[in-house]
Amino acid sequence: DHLEVLVVAGADGSFDLLEDDGATGEPSRTPLRWGQGSGRFTAGPVAGSGAGVPERRRWTVTFVAAPDDLADRGSLTVTVDGTAVPARVHRGHAGPQPDGPGARPTTRVSVTVDDVPTTATLAVEVGADPQLRPNDVDPLVFAVLDRAEVGHQTKVEAYAAATGDRPLPVRVGDLHALDLDRAVVDAVTELLLAREG
């Protein structure tokens, strides 16, 4: 049995995974906890009847929008009931990535641990107070404009307006002044607001 949990750094979080066998009616609960200050994720142990829960499972803890240094060798600790266990670390992309100037993917860091007893506590620590990767919207703006059905010069002007050093309201105004479809302007504006937020 394999479960993947997505963790977004930034604040403490908790969730109880409820499982049952479909017959007894009493669910089993597996607590899932994220501590932002400690950079520690824990899963388990299962509480309740245990009905419908396998004896062991493989866990993948995936940190979305992770910075480049998350889970570097020195900062990653994986334990089961306090005992260090082996884990596989995979760095990947959340989905198709844009091409273009300054393209930099949003990284996902996945930590996979096999054969964890469901009666035990899995802990994955990535270092104190991890932060999200800063928004890098220039390649996303490029991707939107690249797919827009407008002339090349308009795309160049829109990219320059959107990625320039001028204040956000001026850049949005410049985009509205160009001969761009409203949907394209809205998509680029949404990306710009993500940068500012």
Disulfide bonds with the S-S distance in Angstrom:
none
